[in-house]
């Protein structure tokens, strides 16, 4: 297995040649891949501004956070940039179960020469800090306060990290990089869509060097990704169907924006729907199982209207769904 601590970027790549962005920026890259480098997804479409922010993070050691609605591919965006740089990348989901000990490390009992001994085991944060690794904190706005203050220590570019239990100060590796993704702007669950998120400490937000937003792709680009994911639909009829699926997804996003719907269809759901059409060979059934059944019963007639507008077909959704009737007493 490769010793990550010995790896160094040995080459640079042209952003113009690799990502098609009109800039002279060149970014350090590793010559060889290892087990921590994400797999290249040839179908992925890069957002220019977000890509430049991420590349600046890799090239100039800037702390980069990406905000956006769910399903826009924020974490995947970072992974796909890392994949093209052969840069090792690990993701940590900051859900409510991630504790300070999970990040920092803790004492564990191990068996050595037949005897049980207590030994400190580093968590993912000090492990990454000492290696040329890009760590990505997903769901950053859902992290517990005790966890967030641990991360705050390393947000400074040259920020060292003190392992109190070990009485040891860790200096970050020269090619350690730090990224985060979140749904909100650190203001909590104002929209009501992202339960479990919290207001972030402003001092911590202030330490992020670059903040960018990833919105949904243009319909043609989103359709191209769906075609790449489900090549069986790469026929004239299939592409027409995918265009209609993306159009319906955009209607749900507009409906969500004006308050008609409490849920929207993400690109991830569109791909899932397209994949499910290959299982059921029925676009209506696949739609009901992929998205419609996630909607509030009161909103399903609105979604059914969207479906009729895009596919010229009716869904079997009654205006008075039995689920709407609430029995009291």
C-alpha positions, -999 to 999 in steps of 0.1 A, spaced: 0 0 0 13 35 -9 26 56 20 6 88 15 29 109 37 56 105 10 35 116 -19 40 151 -35 25 167 -65 51 163 -93 33 180 -122 9 207 -130 -22 206 -152 -37 233 -174 -72 243 -163 -79 254 -199 -70 219 -213 -85 197 -186 -116 217 -176 -122 238 -207 -122 271 -187 -106 301 -203 -79 309 -178 -41 305 -176 -43 289 -142 -22 258 -137 -28 235 -107 -5 210 -90 -13 174 -96 0 140 -86 15 118 -113 -1 86 -100 -34 75 -86 -39 56 -53 -67 41 -35 -79 74 -20 -83 92 -54 -119 93 -66 -128 76 -98 -131 99 -128 -167 103 -140 -165 112 -177 -201 122 -177 -198 149 -150 -204 185 -161 -183 212 -143 -197 245 -133 -170 271 -142 -172 293 -112 -174 265 -87 -146 246 -105 -123 277 -103 -130 281 -66 -122 244 -60 -91 246 -81 -79 277 -62 -84 257 -31 -61 230 -43 -35 254 -59 -34 281 -33 -45 262 -1 -77 282 2 -106 269 24 -136 265 1 -172 259 10 -199 252 -15 -236 260 -7 -265 247 -27 -298 228 -27 -297 190 -24 -288 169 -54 -268 195 -72 -236 175 -69 -216 197 -45 -195 170 -30 -192 151 -63 -179 184 -79 -150 184 -54 -144 147 -59 -143 150 -97 -118 179 -96 -97 158 -72 -100 128 -95 -85 148 -124 -56 160 -102 -50 125 -88 -54 142 -54 -64 118 -25 -98 129 -12 -119 117 18 -154 127 27 -169 130 62 -206 134 67 -212 157 97 -245 142 107 -256 144 143 -238 111 152 -203 124 144 -187 133 177 -156 152 186 -139 118 195 -147 105 160 -129 134 145 -100 137 169 -94 102 180 -98 81 211 -83 54 232 -90 19 220 -81 -15 235 -59 -36 212 -43 -70 215 -5 -70 215 15 -102 221 -16 -117 236 -21 -88 260 -48 -62 260 -33 -27 259 -49 7 256 -37 27 226 -47 61 212 -62 58 177 -61 90 156 -94 102 142 -99 112 106 -89 148 111 -54 144 124 -49 115 100 -58 138 71 -38 167 84 -6 148 82 -11 137 46 -16 153 12 -53 147 14 -83 168 6 -109 163 33 -145 173 25 -170 179 53 -204 172 39 -236 186 55 -214 211 72 -244 231 86 -256 199 104 -225 194 125 -227 194 163 -213 225 180 -185 206 198 -175 192 164 -176 225 147 -152 241 172 -127 213 166 -128 221 129 -124 258 135 -89 251 148 -77 240 114 -95 265 92 -66 288 94 -43 280 64 -13 272 86 -35 263 116 -18 236 138 -39 211 156 -32 201 192 -40 166 204 -45 174 241 -46 138 252 -13 131 235 3 165 243 12 167 207 9 195 181 3 185 145 14 208 118 -6 204 86 10 187 56 19 212 29 -7 196 6 -35 191 31 -67 207 17 -100 215 34 -135 218 17 -171 217 29 -206 216 15 -239 227 29 -275 233 20 -280 265 39 -259 296 42 -253 289 78 -285 306 89 -303 275 100 -334 259 87 -351 292 75 -368 275 45 -381 246 65 -366 222 40 -334 212 58 -343 199 93 -313 192 114 -293 221 102 -281 248 126 -270 284 126 -232 285 122 -209 306 143 -200 337 123 -164 336 134 -162 302 118 -179 312 86 -155 341 84 -126 317 83 -136 302 50 -116 319 22 -139 311 -7 -177 306 -7 -195 296 -39 -230 284 -48 -238 255 -70 -272 257 -86 -289 233 -109 -275 228 -144 -290 241 -176 -316 217 -190 -294 206 -219 -265 198 -196 -287 180 -171 -302 159 -200 -267 151 -212 -258 137 -178 -289 116 -177 -282 102 -211 -246 94 -200 -259 77 -169 -286 57 -187 -271 50 -222 -301 28 -231 -321 60 -235 -296 75 -260 -320 72 -289 -342 99 -305 -372 87 -285 -351 82 -253 -336 117 -256 -371 132 -261 -382 114 -230 -353 127 -210 -359 163 -222 -395 159 -209 -382 145 -176 -358 174 -171 -386 199 -180 -408 183 -154 -380 185 -128 -376 222 -136 -414 228 -131 -411 212 -96 -382 236 -88 -402 266 -99 -432 253 -80 -410 249 -49 -396 285 -54 -431 300 -53 -444 279 -25 -467 255 -44 -446 225 -35 -427 215 -4 -403 192 -23 -385 195 -56 -369 170 -80 -331 170 -79 -309 159 -107 -302 128 -87 -339 120 -87 -341 125 -124 -313 100 -130 -330 76 -106 -363 80 -125 -345 73 -158 -329 42 -143 -362 30 -130 -379 34 -164 -354 7 -175 -366 -16 -147 -404 -11 -151 -405 -1 -188 -432 23 -177 -424 60 -173 -455 67 -153 -450 39 -128 -413 48 -125 -422 84 -119 -447 75 -91 -422 53 -74 -393 76 -79 -408 110 -69 -446 113 -67 -449 91 -36 -425 114 -18 -448 143 -23 -474 155 2 -508 141 -8 -522 176 -12 -495 185 -37 -497 154 -59 -524 169 -81 -500 198 -88 -473 174 -97 -497 154 -118 -505 185 -138 -468 191 -144 -466 155 -157 -495 160 -180 -479 192 -194 -446 175 -201 -458 140 -212 -493 146 -224 -505 118 -202 -526 117 -171 -515 102 -138 -538 83 -116 -540 109 -88 -573 117 -74 -581 153 -62 -594 138 -29 -567 113 -20 -578 91 9 -545 100 26 -559 136 28 -587 125 52 -577 128 88 -598 109 112 -601 125 146 -614 107 176 
